[in-house]
């Protein structure tokens, strides 16, 4: 995150607009998990729901990388700032992805199974 704030403090704060994408990226998958765990939808539609949510999350991540490039192309921010924001994007989106991979898998052990 230091890269992110360092890049934004260099000239202007327009780079902070990518914070919106950081907040929006886990929302589709969280909604899909909540709906699938509540068994409100069938197994066939559950797969479709997850595919649509993966697509929406991918669109949000691509937009998170694209916005600094567009801002740098329009000379609103410097190219070095866009590069630092891209590095911060790799870290933040990688962390969000790792969180969903780690906590998304089914546990093979639970408290009721015993030793």
Buried (B, 14 or more C-beta within 10 A) or exposed (E): EEBBBEBBEBEEEBBBBBEEBBEBBBEBBEEBBEBBEEEEBEEEEBEEBBEEBEEBBEBBBEBBBEBBBEBBEEEBBBEEBBBBBBEBBEEBBEEBBEEBEEEEEEEEEEEEEEE
